[in-house]
Amino acid sequence: MLFLPLREIEKINSKGAIMKKYTQETMKAILAASDKARRAGIQVQLNLNMADLKGVNLENANLKNSDFESANLENADLRCANLQNADLRCANLKGANLKGADLRCAILQNADLRWVNLKGADLRCTNLKGANLEGANLDFSCLPLWCGSLSVVWDERLIFQVAYHLADMLKSTGMEVPESIKDMANQSHVIKKHDKDEF
C-alpha cells in the first residue's frame, strides 16, 4: 500500500497540536500521484490527518480510504468527491460543499458538519455518531438509519424535514399520523420548496 502525502508547512492548531498546511498546488500534485498509483494497480491511502485544507478545491477527487481525522476542511469544495471509507472523525467540515459526494461507509463521528451542503450525497453506512449537522442541507441525500446516526446534533430544519418524510410514510401505509408529527412536518421547508401538501 502506498501512503501519501509528504509534509508541506506545519502550524499549531487551537488545541496545541501540529497541523500540516497544504496549498491547492500541493494537493493537485498529491492527487495526480495517487491517481497514477491507482492506475498502476497500487492501493493508495492518503494520510491527511491533522491537515489544514481550509478552502481547498477537491471537487471530483478520489479520496477513497483517506485519513482526514481532525483535519480542517472548512469551506472546502468536495463536490462529487469519492470519500468512501474515509476517516473524517473530528474533522472540521463547517461550510464545506459535499454536494453529490460519495460518503458510503465514511466515518464522520464527532465531525463539525454545520452549514455543510450534503445535497444528493450518498451517506449509506456512514457513521455520523456525535456529528453536528446544524444548518446542513441534506436534500436528496441518503440518510443512514442505523446506530451510527444516533446522537447526531440536528437543527429544526432537519428535524421538520425528517418529520415530513415520517408523516408521509405513516400516511402511505394507512397508519394514523400523530398530531405532534403533523405539527413538525407542516413546518418543513419541503412544503414550499417542492410544492408539497401539508398534513
C-alpha positions, -999 to +999 in steps of 0.1 A: +000+000+000+012+035-009+008+062+018+008+098+006+015+128+011+047+144+023+046+174+047+045+209+035+041+236+061+034+229+097+015+252+121-001+248+156-039+245+158-060+259+186-056+227+207-018+228+206-014+200+180+007+205+149-014+208+117+001+204+082-009+231+058-015+221+021-018+245-008-040+240-038-009+232-059+004+206-034-030+189-033-031+188-071+003+171-072-007+146-044-039+137-062-021+133-095+004+109-078-023+089-061-043+086-093-012+074-112-005+048-085-041+036-086-040+032-123-009+011-118-029-012-095-014+001-063-038+006-033-035+042-021-044+057+013-039+094+017-028+104+052-042+138+057-050+136+094-045+170+111-041+186+077-052+222+072-071+221+039-093+251+046-110+263+014-091+238-009-108+226-041-111+188-041-140+186-065-143+151-081-112+140-062-107+103-055-102+103-017-113+068-010-099+053+022-082+085+030-074+096+066-087+131+074-090+126+112-091+160+129-084+177+096-096+213+088-117+212+057-137+243+065-153+257+033-135+231+012-150+222-022-156+184-021-184+183-047-188+148-062-156+136-043-152+099-037-149+097+001-159+061+005-144+046+037-127+079+045-119+086+082-132+121+089-135+117+127-135+150+145-128+168+112-139+204+107-161+205+076-180+236+085-194+253+054-179+227+031-196+217-002-201+180-003-229+181-029-231+147-047-202+133-027-199+096-022-195+091+016-205+055+018-191+039+049-172+070+058-165+078+095-178+113+103-181+106+141-179+139+161-173+159+129-184+195+126-208+195+097-225+228+104-238+246+073-224+218+050-241+212+017-248+174+015-274+177-012-275+145-031-247+130-010-246+092-005-244+086+032-252+049+032-235+031+061-219+064+072-210+068+109-225+102+119-225+095+156-220+127+175-217+148+144-231+183+143-254+188+113-269+221+124-278+241+092-267+213+069-285+207+036-295+171+033-320+174+005-320+144-018-293+127+002-294+092+017-295+094+055-283+063+073-308+047+097-286+027+119-268+031+152-241+052+135-266+080+130-276+082+167-266+111+189-263+135+159-269+172+166-298+183+144-314+217+138-352+223+135-350+225+097-337+189+095-360+176+122-390+191+104-378+176+071-374+141+087-408+145+103-424+153+069-409+121+055-421+101+086-456+115+083-457+106+046-445+070+054-472+066+081-499+080+058-489+059+028-490+027+049-525+036+062-513+044+097-525+075+116-501+104+118-498+117+153-506+154+158-471+161+171-456+147+140-480+166+118-471+198+136-434+193+129-440+181+094-461+211+084-432+234+093-408+217+069-392+237+041-401+209+016-438+221+015-430+254-001-398+244-019-412+213-036-449+223-036-460+195-013-492+193+007-495+198+044-507+170+067 
